[in-house]
């Protein structure tokens, strides 16, 4: 069986799916099937929505916190590269001045 192409969903469509699943009149499996989703994807969206609403486990990062963490990690990586380049340049110029 061929793998399905990965689809992208807007935050609004995810929120709508979570709202339908939380309504309680249908099971998560039924909602997922009706929306042509996997149960796992829908359960992950529900879990993420609960964390963002402050109902998740203590210490769990909300979506904005996760985005900030990713941005900060990218910045650290870039700054480490800059530092390494400057170290190499310092060694190069120290050898050249001898």
Secondary structure as the mmCIF struct_conf table of DSSP 4:
data_model
#
loop_
_struct_conf.conf_type_id
_struct_conf.id
_struct_conf.beg_label_comp_id
_struct_conf.beg_label_asym_id
_struct_conf.beg_label_seq_id
_struct_conf.end_label_comp_id
_struct_conf.end_label_asym_id
_struct_conf.end_label_seq_id
HELX_LH_PP_P HELX_LH_PP_P1 UNK A 2 UNK A 7
HELX_RH_AL_P HELX_RH_AL_P1 UNK A 11 UNK A 23
BEND BEND1 UNK A 24 UNK A 26
HELX_RH_AL_P HELX_RH_AL_P2 UNK A 28 UNK A 34
TURN_TY1_P TURN_TY1_P1 UNK A 35 UNK A 36
HELX_RH_AL_P HELX_RH_AL_P3 UNK A 39 UNK A 52
TURN_TY1_P TURN_TY1_P2 UNK A 53 UNK A 54
BEND BEND2 UNK A 56 UNK A 56
TURN_TY1_P TURN_TY1_P3 UNK A 58 UNK A 59
HELX_LH_PP_P HELX_LH_PP_P2 UNK A 60 UNK A 62
HELX_RH_AL_P HELX_RH_AL_P4 UNK A 63 UNK A 97
#
